Every structure is written in C-alpha cells, then in structure tokens.
Amino acid sequence: MKIQYAIDGALGEGIRVAHKIEEYVDIIEVGDGVLQRESLRAITLLKQVFPDKKILADLKLMDGGYTLGKEAYALGADIVTVCAAADPDCIAGLVRAAQEVGKESWVDLIGIEPRHYRDYVAAVNASGADYVCAHLSGRLFRDEPGIYARKDAIRLAGKVGFVPKLVLSGGLTTEYLPEILECCPHHVNLGGVLTRAKDPVRIAKAFFEA
C-alpha cells in the first residue's frame, strides 16, 4: 500500500521521522500547521531534503486556486490541496494550474459528513482533479463509538464512485487495515500515528506491506 506522511507538528521532528520511514513513503505532506508557522518556504525545504519524494502542500484552498496553486508549484510542490466545498472556479483554477506545470491537484472532503459524499461525486469527477481525499478526522469521528463511525466512513468512501485517485486520511491506525483494504484507496495519509509512535518504522511497514 502506498503511504503519505503528513508533517503537521514541528518541522524538524517531522523531517526526523520522515527520514526513518523514507523507504516506505511515496508522498511527504507539508501540513497546514507547518505552512502557517514556517510559511511556504517549508515546501522548498522539504523538496530539497527529499528530492525523490512527491511533496504535497496542504493549502486547503477556498479561494485563489490558480494563483496560489501556481505559487506553491513554483516553490516545489508536486501536489496542492483545495477544499471540495470551495467555489467550483477555485477548484478549476487549481486543476488548471497543476496541468500547466505537469503537477497534480487534490480535492479534500474535509468537514463534509460521509453521508453527503454522494452530493460531491459529480462535481469532483468533472473537475479533472488527480486525487480526492476522504478526510476522516475531527468532530465527526470523535463521538463514541467513534471507531465504528470511522470504519463505516472508510467503507462508504470506496463505494460512492469517485473517479480521481481516492486517499484516506485522518485518525488511521493499523486496526483499520481490514476496512482500508476493502475500500482499496490509492494510498493512505498517516500523520500523528507515525509522529507520536515509539517505532514509526514498524507502523509504516505494516501499512506498506498490507
């Protein structure tokens, strides 16, 4: 299974962990928290440190899809994110910016309840985006029994008919592997489960070999 590692905390610590799990990771994410603290220069830094990895800039755009996307790509981003709830022109602008420079675009379903995913399928599929992300973290998945809510959402994400490469992100641990394998995503995005782990290599390897 392909893995994306999201650096959302301290940049230095994230780089340290990324080096440990590098052989199992395809994409390294510059999380939105890192971008707020370090600015867009973090994109260039991570591309310099990991030149053979795809670097994702998690801008979660709601406006300025074309101009802000172009800037991030110019700084070294290979993938840039836009919210599925953004204006269609914003999404279209990011997709156009990515295509002009041979990079990739990502539509994120953050904040959208899984039962409403079907409402976004037609627009996401028509957008021409490269990835669509089922973002399974936050309030929607914290209520008891949260583990079952997330399992149900994973199953649903794989069934609604998205055409772009499907990514699962948010609160994923190895206990969800049966549902993840049933969903058949293009890859999974792992953040805190690796950053906080005593043995991130063991966890990354478990996902990689699943």
N, CA and C of each residue as an Amber inpcrd file, in Angstrom:
protein
   630
   0.8390000  -1.1860000   0.0000000   0.0000000   0.0000000   0.0000000
   0.8830000   1.2470000   0.0000000   0.4940000   2.2340000  -0.7910000
   1.2440000   3.4900000  -0.8330000   0.9230000   4.3240000   0.4040000
   1.9360000   5.0640000   0.8700000   1.7990000   5.8480000   2.0970000
   2.2080000   7.2920000   1.8500000   1.4400000   8.1950000   2.4290000
   1.7910000   9.6090000   2.5140000   2.0200000   9.9260000   3.9830000
   3.0860000  10.6280000   4.2720000   3.3600000  11.0220000   5.6520000
   3.1140000  12.5140000   5.7970000   2.2060000  12.8710000   6.6990000
   1.8450000  14.2710000   6.9100000   2.6230000  14.8530000   8.0770000
   3.3970000  15.8870000   7.8010000   4.1030000  16.6130000   8.8590000
   3.2300000  17.7850000   9.2790000   2.6390000  17.6710000  10.4620000
   1.7370000  18.7090000  10.9530000   2.2760000  19.4180000  12.1870000
   3.2090000  18.7850000  12.8950000   3.7750000  19.3900000  14.0940000
   5.0560000  20.1360000  13.7780000   6.0190000  20.0200000  14.6840000
   7.2960000  20.6990000  14.4840000   7.9840000  20.1680000  13.2350000
   8.4460000  21.0620000  12.4040000   9.0240000  20.6710000  11.1240000
  10.2620000  19.7950000  11.3050000  11.1320000  20.1740000  12.2370000
  12.3530000  19.4010000  12.4560000  12.0550000  17.9740000  12.8720000
  11.1020000  17.7940000  13.7910000  10.7230000  16.4570000  14.2380000
  10.1050000  15.6640000  13.0940000   9.2870000  16.3290000  12.2880000
   8.6830000  15.6570000  11.1470000   9.7180000  15.1700000  10.1530000
  10.7290000  15.9740000   9.9000000  11.8000000  15.5720000   8.9930000
  12.5600000  14.3770000   9.5630000  12.7830000  14.3930000  10.8750000
  13.4850000  13.2730000  11.5160000  12.7130000  11.9700000  11.3260000
  11.4060000  12.0140000  11.5540000  10.5770000  10.8190000  11.3800000
  10.5410000  10.4080000   9.9060000  10.4250000  11.3880000   9.0220000
  10.3680000  11.0890000   7.5900000  11.6180000  10.3560000   7.1220000
  12.7660000  10.7210000   7.6380000  13.9960000  10.0170000   7.2900000
  13.9330000   8.5570000   7.7370000  13.3600000   8.3120000   8.9000000
  13.2770000   6.9500000   9.4190000  12.4110000   6.0540000   8.5350000
  11.3100000   6.6010000   8.0330000  10.3340000   5.7910000   7.2950000
  10.4200000   6.0080000   5.7860000  11.4710000   6.6530000   5.3450000
  11.5820000   7.1000000   3.9550000  11.3630000   5.9820000   2.9470000
  11.8420000   4.7890000   3.2250000  11.7310000   3.7040000   2.2410000
  10.2960000   3.2440000   2.0400000   9.3920000   3.6070000   2.9500000
   8.0060000   3.1640000   2.8520000   7.0550000   4.2540000   2.3640000
   7.5770000   5.4620000   2.1460000   6.7280000   6.6180000   1.8710000
   6.8940000   7.1040000   0.4350000   5.7730000   7.4300000  -0.2100000
   5.7880000   7.9730000  -1.5710000   5.6180000   9.4880000  -1.5950000
   4.8000000   9.9980000  -0.6460000   4.4640000  11.4220000  -0.6170000
   4.7170000  11.9630000   0.7880000   5.3220000  13.1360000   0.8690000
   5.5030000  13.8110000   2.1520000   4.7050000  15.1120000   2.1260000
   3.8540000  15.2570000   3.1100000   2.9520000  16.4070000   3.1610000
   3.4950000  17.5170000   4.0520000   3.4620000  18.7300000   3.5310000
   3.6870000  19.9160000   4.3430000   2.3280000  20.3170000   4.8850000
   2.0550000  19.9560000   6.1460000   0.7370000  20.1880000   6.7180000
   0.3900000  21.6610000   6.8530000  -0.9130000  21.9290000   7.0080000
  -1.3470000  23.3270000   7.0750000  -0.7700000  24.0470000   8.2940000
  -0.5750000  23.2990000   9.4010000   0.0430000  23.9210000  10.5760000
   1.4750000  24.3400000  10.3070000   2.2170000  23.5070000   9.6020000
   3.5990000  23.8360000   9.2450000   3.6190000  25.0540000   8.3280000
   2.7200000  25.0880000   7.3750000   2.6700000  26.2190000   6.4500000
   2.3680000  27.5280000   7.1780000   1.5110000  27.4630000   8.1970000
   1.2000000  28.6720000   8.9630000   2.4040000  29.1420000   9.7710000
   3.1460000  28.2020000  10.3340000   4.2850000  28.5830000  11.1910000
   5.5310000  28.9290000  10.3990000   5.7650000  28.1720000   9.3290000
   7.0240000  28.3040000   8.6010000   6.8930000  29.0400000   7.2700000
   5.6860000  29.2750000   6.8190000   5.3740000  29.8860000   5.5280000
   5.6380000  28.9120000   4.3810000   5.4150000  29.3640000   3.1790000
   5.5590000  28.4970000   2.0070000   6.9920000  28.0300000   1.7810000
   7.9460000  28.6430000   2.4580000   9.3430000  28.2230000   2.2880000
   9.5380000  26.7780000   2.7390000   8.6230000  26.2690000   3.5950000
   8.7160000  24.8770000   4.0480000   8.5580000  23.9110000   2.8780000
   7.8160000  24.3070000   1.8650000   7.6540000  23.4660000   0.6750000
   9.0110000  23.2610000   0.0070000   9.7150000  24.3650000  -0.2110000
  11.0280000  24.2930000  -0.8610000  12.0080000  23.4940000  -0.0260000
  11.9690000  23.7110000   1.2840000  12.8850000  22.9930000   2.1680000
  12.6740000  21.4870000   2.0760000  11.4270000  21.0450000   2.1540000
  11.1640000  19.6130000   2.1090000  11.5060000  19.0150000   0.7410000
  11.3100000  19.7670000  -0.3110000  11.6920000  19.2710000  -1.6320000
  13.2060000  19.1280000  -1.7280000  13.9400000  20.0180000  -1.0950000
  15.4030000  19.9220000  -1.0910000  15.8740000  18.7280000  -0.2640000
  15.2060000  18.4800000   0.8640000  15.5990000  17.3790000   1.7520000
  15.1950000  16.0290000   1.1640000  14.0320000  15.9950000   0.4860000
  13.5240000  14.7430000  -0.0780000  13.2370000  14.9210000  -1.5780000
  14.2680000  15.0910000  -2.3790000  14.0540000  15.3920000  -3.7990000
  13.3850000  14.2680000  -4.5870000  13.4510000  13.0440000  -4.0800000
  12.8730000  11.9100000  -4.7990000  11.4410000  11.6120000  -4.3710000
  10.8970000  12.3840000  -3.4520000   9.5290000  12.1820000  -2.9940000
   8.6130000  13.2670000  -3.5480000   7.3540000  12.9200000  -3.7330000
   6.3730000  13.9400000  -4.0590000   6.1060000  14.7470000  -2.7960000
   6.0610000  16.0620000  -2.9450000   5.7800000  16.9520000  -1.8280000
   4.3830000  17.5400000  -2.0100000   3.5430000  17.3260000  -1.0020000
   2.1780000  17.8490000  -1.0380000   2.0800000  19.0670000  -0.1350000
   1.5700000  20.1630000  -0.6770000   1.3270000  21.3760000   0.1020000
  -0.1510000  21.4170000   0.4710000  -0.4350000  21.2390000   1.7580000
  -1.8280000  21.1580000   2.1970000  -2.3870000  22.5550000   2.4450000
  -2.5890000  23.2840000   1.3550000  -3.0820000  24.6550000   1.4580000
  -4.5780000  24.7150000   1.7730000  -5.3110000  23.6450000   1.4690000
  -6.7670000  23.6090000   1.6820000  -7.4090000  24.8880000   1.1320000
  -7.1690000  25.1680000  -0.1160000  -7.6170000  26.4170000  -0.7260000
  -9.1390000  26.5360000  -0.7510000  -9.6080000  27.7310000  -0.4600000
 -11.0190000  28.0790000  -0.6220000 -11.1810000  29.2440000  -1.5940000
 -10.0610000  29.8120000  -2.0170000 -10.0590000  30.9460000  -2.9400000
  -8.6910000  30.9780000  -3.6160000  -8.6140000  31.6340000  -4.7490000
  -7.3280000  31.8110000  -5.4140000  -6.6950000  30.5170000  -5.8850000
  -7.5030000  29.6020000  -6.3640000  -6.9810000  28.2980000  -6.7550000
  -5.8580000  28.3590000  -7.7640000  -6.0030000  29.2030000  -8.7650000
  -4.9880000  29.2660000  -9.8200000  -3.7230000  29.9730000  -9.3430000
  -3.8660000  31.1740000  -8.7840000  -2.6810000  31.9590000  -8.4300000
  -1.9090000  31.3390000  -7.2650000  -2.6220000  30.9250000  -6.2360000
  -1.9370000  30.3330000  -5.0850000  -1.3850000  28.9520000  -5.4140000
  -2.1060000  28.2310000  -6.2570000  -1.5950000  26.9410000  -6.6950000
  -0.3140000  27.0940000  -7.4960000  -0.3010000  28.0290000  -8.4240000
   0.8980000  28.2630000  -9.2400000   2.1000000  28.6150000  -8.3750000
   1.8600000  29.4210000  -7.3480000   2.9580000  29.8210000  -6.4680000
   3.5240000  28.6120000  -5.7300000   2.6380000  27.7680000  -5.2150000
   3.0950000  26.5810000  -4.4800000   3.8490000  25.6250000  -5.3830000
   3.3700000  25.4440000  -6.6010000   4.0770000  24.5630000  -7.5430000
   5.4590000  25.1250000  -7.8720000   5.5310000  26.4320000  -8.0360000
   6.8180000  27.0560000  -8.3550000   7.8280000  26.8850000  -7.2290000
   7.3410000  26.7490000  -6.0150000   8.2170000  26.5990000  -4.8530000
   8.6170000  25.1470000  -4.6080000   8.0780000  24.2310000  -5.4000000
   8.4920000  22.8360000  -5.2770000   7.4080000  21.8340000  -4.9750000
   6.1770000  22.2950000  -4.7760000   5.0830000  21.3640000  -4.5010000
   4.7760000  20.5220000  -5.7390000   4.5230000  19.2550000  -5.5260000
   4.0770000  18.3620000  -6.5980000   2.5660000  18.1930000  -6.5860000
   1.9640000  18.3850000  -5.4090000   0.5200000  18.2680000  -5.2280000
   0.0690000  19.4160000  -4.3320000  -1.0750000  20.0280000  -4.6560000
  -1.6570000  21.0850000  -3.8320000  -3.1180000  20.7380000  -3.5770000
  -3.6120000  21.0640000  -2.3690000  -4.9750000  20.6990000  -1.9970000
  -5.9310000  21.8840000  -2.0570000  -7.1740000  21.5580000  -2.4050000
  -8.2660000  22.5190000  -2.4090000  -9.4630000  21.8470000  -1.7580000
 -10.2970000  22.6100000  -1.0720000 -11.4500000  22.0380000  -0.3910000
 -12.5670000  21.7380000  -1.3820000 -13.2250000  20.6060000  -1.1810000
 -14.3470000  20.2440000  -2.0430000 -15.4810000  21.2510000  -1.9320000
 -15.5720000  21.9390000  -0.7800000 -16.6270000  22.9250000  -0.5670000
 -16.2990000  24.2900000  -1.1660000 -15.1260000  24.4320000  -1.7780000
 -14.7500000  25.7050000  -2.3990000 -15.6000000  25.9780000  -3.6270000
 -15.5980000  27.2270000  -4.0520000 -16.2840000  27.5890000  -5.2860000
 -15.7160000  26.7680000  -6.4400000 -16.5680000  26.2940000  -7.3470000
 -16.0670000  25.4970000  -8.4730000 -14.9610000  26.1760000  -9.2630000
 -14.9920000  27.5080000  -9.3560000 -13.9410000  28.2180000 -10.0860000
 -12.5890000  28.0970000  -9.3870000 -12.6210000  28.0310000  -8.0590000
 -11.3770000  27.8540000  -7.2980000 -10.7900000  26.4740000  -7.5790000
 -11.6400000  25.4650000  -7.5600000 -11.1760000  24.1030000  -7.8380000
 -10.6550000  24.0060000  -9.2650000 -11.4140000  24.5650000 -10.2010000
 -10.9980000  24.5320000 -11.6040000  -9.6750000  25.2670000 -11.7990000
  -9.4810000  26.3590000 -11.0580000  -8.2430000  27.1180000 -11.1810000
  -7.0420000  26.3210000 -10.7160000  -7.1840000  25.6030000  -9.6170000
  -6.0690000  24.7810000  -9.1430000  -5.7660000  23.6670000 -10.1240000
  -6.8000000  23.0240000 -10.6270000  -6.5920000  21.9480000 -11.6080000
  -5.8550000  22.4840000 -12.8350000  -6.2550000  23.6660000 -13.2920000
  -5.5980000  24.2660000 -14.4590000  -4.1440000  24.5980000 -14.1630000
  -3.8890000  25.1570000 -12.9790000  -2.5110000  25.4860000 -12.5950000
  -1.6480000  24.2340000 -12.5750000  -2.1700000  23.1530000 -12.0240000
  -1.4170000  21.8990000 -11.9590000  -1.1200000  21.3670000 -13.3540000
  -2.1200000  21.3810000 -14.2040000  -1.9370000  20.8420000 -15.5500000
  -0.9390000  21.6480000 -16.3620000  -0.8920000  22.9560000 -16.1370000
   0.0330000  23.8110000 -16.8900000   1.4930000  23.5020000 -16.5810000
   1.7510000  23.0090000 -15.3690000   3.1380000  22.7530000 -14.9890000
   3.4300000  21.2640000 -14.7900000   2.4910000  20.4250000 -15.2010000
   2.7110000  18.9830000 -15.0980000   2.7080000  18.4630000 -13.6740000
   1.9650000  19.1280000 -12.7900000   1.8570000  18.6960000 -11.3930000
   0.4490000  18.1450000 -11.1270000   0.1080000  17.9430000  -9.8450000
  -1.1530000  17.2760000  -9.5210000  -2.0000000  18.0970000  -8.5480000
  -3.3180000  17.8650000  -8.6070000  -4.2780000  18.5850000  -7.7620000
  -5.0660000  17.5870000  -6.9150000  -5.5460000  18.0800000  -5.7930000
  -6.1550000  17.2200000  -4.7630000  -7.3700000  17.9340000  -4.2090000
  -8.5370000  17.2950000  -4.2750000  -9.7630000  17.8420000  -3.7000000
 -10.0160000  17.1520000  -2.3670000 -10.1500000  17.9440000  -1.3070000
 -10.2620000  17.4120000   0.0470000 -11.6910000  17.5710000   0.5690000
 -12.2300000  16.4720000   1.0800000 -13.6010000  16.4650000   1.5930000
 -13.6640000  16.8370000   3.0770000 -12.6660000  17.5330000   3.5640000
 -12.6260000  17.8880000   4.9770000 -13.8850000  18.6640000   5.3720000
 -14.4390000  18.2960000   6.5420000 -15.6180000  18.9760000   7.0550000
 -16.9310000  18.5030000   6.4840000 -16.8840000  17.5870000   5.5330000
 -18.1020000  17.0790000   4.8960000 -18.4440000  15.7160000   5.4860000
 -19.6670000  15.5650000   5.9490000 -20.0790000  14.2940000   6.5180000
 -20.0960000  13.2160000   5.4330000 -19.6210000  12.0220000   5.7700000
 -19.5940000  10.9440000   4.7640000 -20.9390000  10.6830000   4.0990000
 -22.0320000  10.8710000   4.8250000 -23.3470000  10.6330000   4.2170000
 -23.6390000  11.6250000   3.1010000 -22.8420000  12.7150000   3.0280000
 -23.0320000  13.7040000   1.9660000 -22.0010000  13.5710000   0.8400000
 -21.1200000  12.5860000   0.9170000 -20.1090000  12.4180000  -0.1350000
 -20.7420000  12.3170000  -1.5150000 -21.8550000  11.6180000  -1.5940000
 -22.5010000  11.4280000  -2.9010000 -22.8860000  12.7510000  -3.5490000
 -23.1360000  13.7630000  -2.7180000 -23.5070000  15.0780000  -3.2550000
 -22.3560000  15.7440000  -4.0050000 -21.1320000  15.2700000  -3.7720000
 -19.9420000  15.8830000  -4.3640000 -19.3290000  15.0520000  -5.4860000
 -19.8490000  13.8590000  -5.6960000 -19.2210000  12.9520000  -6.6610000
 -19.1900000  13.5420000  -8.0620000 -20.3090000  14.0450000  -8.5430000
 -20.3750000  14.5500000  -9.9160000 -19.4030000  15.7080000 -10.1310000
 -19.3770000  16.6600000  -9.1920000 -18.5080000  17.8290000  -9.3490000
 -17.0420000  17.4390000  -9.2570000 -16.7000000  16.5760000  -8.3020000
 -15.3160000  16.1500000  -8.1630000 -14.8560000  15.3870000  -9.3990000
 -15.6800000  14.4980000  -9.8860000 -15.3110000  13.7120000 -11.0710000
 -15.1550000  14.5950000 -12.2980000 -15.9740000  15.6390000 -12.4000000
 -15.9150000  16.5250000 -13.5700000 -14.7640000  17.5210000 -13.4780000
 -14.2020000  17.6840000 -12.2940000 -13.1760000  18.7200000 -12.0900000
 -11.8510000  18.4080000 -12.7740000 -11.5830000  17.1330000 -12.9790000
 -10.2990000  16.7460000 -13.5470000  -9.1860000  16.6590000 -12.5210000
  -9.5270000  16.7420000 -11.2370000  -8.5210000  16.6410000 -10.1800000
  -7.8840000  15.2500000 -10.1860000  -6.6680000  15.1850000  -9.6900000
  -5.9420000  13.9160000  -9.6700000  -6.3010000  13.0470000  -8.4690000
  -6.6140000  13.6960000  -7.3390000  -6.9130000  12.9620000  -6.1110000
  -8.1740000  13.5180000  -5.4620000  -8.8750000  12.6490000  -4.7320000
  -9.9450000  13.0850000  -3.8380000  -9.6790000  12.4300000  -2.4880000
  -9.7760000  13.2280000  -1.4230000  -9.4110000  12.7470000  -0.0920000
 -10.6160000  12.6890000   0.8340000 -10.9000000  11.4890000   1.3450000
 -11.8870000  11.3250000   2.4080000 -11.1870000  11.6390000   3.7240000
 -11.4940000  12.7870000   4.2950000 -10.7900000  13.2990000   5.4690000
 -11.5480000  12.8730000   6.7160000 -11.0440000  11.8470000   7.3870000
 -11.7890000  11.1700000   8.4460000 -11.3270000  11.5580000   9.8460000
 -11.0640000  12.8220000  10.0540000 -10.6580000  13.2970000  11.3750000
 -11.5610000  14.4400000  11.7940000 -11.4550000  14.7960000  13.0650000
 -12.2370000  15.9170000  13.5590000 -13.4920000  15.4860000  14.2810000
 -14.3620000  16.4370000  14.5190000 -15.5530000  16.2420000  15.3420000
 -16.4190000  15.0810000  14.8850000 -16.5160000  14.8880000  13.5860000
 -17.4280000  13.8700000  13.0660000 -17.0620000  12.4720000  13.5210000
 -15.8210000  12.2700000  13.9170000 -15.3550000  10.9230000  14.2150000
 -14.8590000  10.7700000  15.6480000 -15.2400000  11.6850000  16.5280000
 -14.7720000  11.6170000  17.9130000 -15.8190000  11.0590000  18.8650000
 -17.0790000  11.0700000  18.4700000 -18.1320000  10.5970000  19.3620000
 -18.0890000   9.0830000  19.4730000 -18.4070000   8.5750000  20.6470000
 -18.4670000   7.1260000  20.8260000 -19.6780000   6.5780000  20.0790000
 -19.5720000   5.3920000  19.4790000 -18.3180000   4.6380000  19.3130000
 -17.5990000   5.0920000  18.0650000 -16.6710000   6.0280000  18.2170000
 -16.0130000   6.6540000  17.0810000 -15.3400000   5.6930000  16.1430000
 -14.7740000   4.6150000  16.6930000 -14.0540000   3.6760000  15.8390000
 -14.9800000   3.1040000  14.7690000 -16.2350000   2.8620000  15.1420000
 -17.1680000   2.2800000  14.1830000 -17.6070000   3.3270000  13.1610000
 -17.7210000   4.5860000  13.5960000 -18.0690000   5.6460000  12.6580000
 -16.9990000   5.7760000  11.5780000 -15.7430000   5.6960000  11.9800000
 -14.6670000   5.8200000  11.0100000 -14.6270000   4.6010000  10.0800000
 -14.8550000   3.4170000  10.6370000 -14.8870000   2.2200000   9.7960000
 -15.9850000   2.3170000   8.7490000 -17.1570000   2.7920000   9.1590000
 -18.2560000   2.9340000   8.2120000 -17.9250000   3.9580000   7.1300000
 -17.2730000   5.0480000   7.5280000 -16.9090000   6.0890000   6.5670000
 -15.8870000   5.5800000   5.5600000 -14.9440000   4.7690000   6.0220000
 -13.9510000   4.1880000   5.1110000 -14.6490000   3.3310000   4.0560000
 -15.5610000   2.4900000   4.5120000 -16.2910000   1.6290000   3.5700000
 -17.0780000   2.4680000   2.5650000 -17.7500000   3.5100000   3.0700000
 -18.5810000   4.3470000   2.2070000 -17.7410000   5.0710000   1.1610000
 -16.5760000   5.5770000   1.5570000 -15.7360000   6.3380000   0.6280000
 -15.3640000   5.5210000  -0.6010000 -15.2250000   4.2290000  -0.4180000
 -14.8510000   3.3800000  -1.5420000 -16.0020000   2.9850000  -2.4360000
 -17.2150000   3.3520000  -2.0560000 -18.3930000   2.8770000  -2.7920000
 -19.1550000   3.9610000  -3.5350000 -18.8320000   5.2470000  -3.2800000
 -19.6770000   6.2990000  -3.8410000 -19.3550000   6.6460000  -5.2910000
 -18.2270000   6.1760000  -5.8080000 -17.9690000   6.3510000  -7.2350000
 -17.0550000   7.4850000  -7.6220000 -16.1230000   7.8530000  -6.7610000
 -15.1660000   8.8890000  -7.1440000 -14.2170000   8.3580000  -8.2140000
 -13.9450000   9.1900000  -9.2230000 -13.0290000   8.8230000 -10.3010000
 -11.5760000   9.1620000  -9.9750000 -11.2740000  10.3520000  -9.4020000
  -9.8740000  10.6290000  -9.0380000  -9.3460000   9.5840000  -8.0520000
  -8.0440000   9.5260000  -7.9300000  -7.4200000   8.5790000  -7.0040000
  -7.9000000   8.8720000  -5.5840000  -8.4390000   7.8610000  -4.9330000
  -9.0050000   8.0330000  -3.5990000  -7.9240000   7.9060000  -2.5270000
  -7.9160000   8.8720000  -1.6180000  -6.9960000   8.8600000  -0.4900000
  -7.8110000   8.8480000   0.8030000  -7.3830000   8.0490000   1.7690000
  -7.9810000   8.0520000   3.0980000  -7.0280000   8.7620000   4.0490000
  -7.5710000   9.6530000   4.8760000  -6.7320000  10.4560000   5.7560000
  -7.4660000  10.7390000   7.0500000  -6.7260000  10.7230000   8.1610000
  -7.2990000  11.1540000   9.4230000  -7.5820000  10.0430000  10.4020000
  -6.7770000   9.9530000  11.4540000  -7.0360000   9.0090000  12.5250000
  -6.8390000   7.5500000  12.1720000  -6.1230000   7.2780000  11.1090000
  -5.9510000   5.8940000  10.6740000  -4.8560000   5.2030000  11.4820000
  -5.1580000   4.0080000  11.9240000  -4.1950000   3.1470000  12.6030000
  -4.2870000   1.7650000  11.9830000  -3.4170000   0.8750000  12.4070000
  -3.4070000  -0.4710000  11.8180000  -4.7000000  -1.2280000  12.1030000
  -5.4500000  -0.8440000  13.1320000  -6.7030000  -1.5440000  13.4170000
  -7.7420000  -1.3380000  12.3160000  -7.5350000  -0.3180000  11.4860000
  -8.4660000  -0.0720000  10.3940000  -8.0520000  -0.7680000   9.0970000
  -6.9850000  -1.5140000   9.1110000  -6.4960000  -2.1160000   7.8680000
  -7.5260000  -2.9830000   7.1590000  -8.3410000  -3.7910000   7.8370000
  -9.3450000  -4.5710000   7.0980000 -10.2920000  -3.6970000   6.2810000
 -10.7650000  -2.5970000   6.8740000 -11.6740000  -1.7010000   6.1550000
 -10.9440000  -0.9460000   5.0480000  -9.7060000  -0.5500000   5.3100000
  -8.9270000   0.1480000   4.2910000  -8.7070000  -0.7430000   3.0770000
  -8.3610000  -1.9840000   3.3070000  -8.1380000  -2.9180000   2.1980000
  -9.4340000  -3.1770000   1.4370000 -10.5370000  -3.1950000   2.1470000
 -11.8450000  -3.3610000   1.4920000 -12.1610000  -2.1570000   0.6120000
 -11.7560000  -0.9780000   1.0690000 -12.0150000   0.2720000   0.3390000
 -11.1490000   0.3980000  -0.9110000  -9.9380000  -0.1590000  -0.8770000
  -8.9880000  -0.1040000  -1.9970000  -8.6220000   1.3280000  -2.4080000
  -8.1430000   2.1490000  -1.4700000  -7.7290000   3.5040000  -1.8500000
  -6.4310000   3.4810000  -2.6370000  -6.1470000   4.6000000  -3.3200000
  -4.8580000   4.7190000  -3.9950000  -3.7390000   4.7350000  -2.9690000
  -3.9370000   5.4810000  -1.8750000  -2.9840000   5.4580000  -0.7710000
  -3.6310000   5.9800000   0.4970000  -2.9170000   5.8480000   1.6000000
  -3.3740000   6.3670000   2.8850000  -2.4350000   7.4740000   3.3400000
  -3.0140000   8.4360000   4.0570000  -2.2390000   9.5480000   4.5890000
  -2.1320000   9.3650000   6.0970000  -0.9140000   9.2150000   6.5970000
  -0.6720000   8.9670000   8.0110000   0.1190000  10.1200000   8.6120000
  -0.3430000  10.6120000   9.7370000   0.3430000  11.7230000  10.3740000
   0.7550000  11.4030000  11.7830000  -0.1060000  11.7520000  12.7410000
   0.2150000  11.5870000  14.1440000   0.5210000  10.1670000  14.5540000
  -0.1020000   9.1970000  13.8960000   0.1610000   7.8010000  14.2520000
   1.6300000   7.4470000  14.0470000   2.2940000   8.1330000  13.1440000
   3.7230000   7.9140000  12.9180000   4.5740000   8.8690000  13.7580000
   4.1830000  10.1310000  13.8040000   4.9720000  11.1200000  14.5350000
   5.0670000  10.7850000  16.0180000   3.9600000  10.3070000  16.5980000
   3.9280000  10.0280000  18.0370000   4.3850000   8.6170000  18.3900000
   4.6080000   7.7730000  17.3970000   4.9290000   6.3690000  17.6560000
   6.3410000   6.1900000  18.1940000   6.5070000   5.2400000  19.1140000
   7.8390000   4.8730000  19.5740000   8.6180000   4.1870000  18.4590000
   7.8830000   3.4860000  17.6040000   8.5160000   2.7750000  16.4960000
   7.7550000   3.0610000  15.2050000   7.9410000   4.2490000  14.6170000
   7.2090000   4.5920000  13.3970000   7.5310000   3.6710000  12.2300000
   8.7180000   3.0970000  12.2230000   9.0890000   2.1920000  11.1290000
   8.1860000   0.9670000  11.1250000   7.8950000   0.4350000  12.2910000
   7.0410000  -0.7530000  12.3840000   5.6540000  -0.4640000  11.8240000
   5.1060000   0.6930000  12.1650000   3.7660000   1.0410000  11.7040000
   3.7630000   1.3020000  10.1980000   4.7220000   2.0810000   9.7240000
   4.7950000   2.3630000   8.2930000   4.9540000   1.0810000   7.4990000
   5.7620000   0.1790000   7.9890000   5.9890000  -1.0940000   7.2910000
   4.7090000  -1.9200000   7.2620000   3.9420000  -1.8950000   8.3460000
   2.6930000  -2.6580000   8.3910000   1.7120000  -2.1880000   7.3270000
   1.6020000  -0.8600000   7.1610000   0.7310000  -0.3340000   6.1070000
   1.3190000  -0.6460000   4.7330000   2.6050000  -0.4500000   4.5720000
   3.2670000  -0.6500000   3.2870000   3.0940000  -2.0800000   2.7850000
   3.1630000  -3.0310000   3.6910000   3.1110000  -4.4390000   3.3060000
   1.6840000  -4.9860000   3.2690000   0.6900000  -4.1820000   3.6680000
  -0.6860000  -4.6670000   3.6970000  -1.2510000  -4.8690000   2.2970000
